[in-house]
Amino acid sequence: MNLRKVQIVLDVSDVQQVLAIALDEDKDKALAYIKGSLVKQIEKSLQPH
């Protein structure tokens, strides 16, 4: 996989989830969100078109 700069778009529910995680400072929720949502979006962005 070739790494490069990517941009991802967060919908309103993703923004709410990120802000809630930041307010709660819940490390487990943060890791779950990164693995469950952000990684998938990043991998999709890195796929050849």
Sequence and secondary structure as in RCSB ss.txt:
>XXXX:A:sequence
MNLRKVQIVLDVSDVQQVLAIALDEDKDKALAYIKGSLVKQIEKSLQPH
>XXXX:A:secstr
           HHHHHHHHHHHHHT HHHHHHHIIIIIHHHHHHHHS  
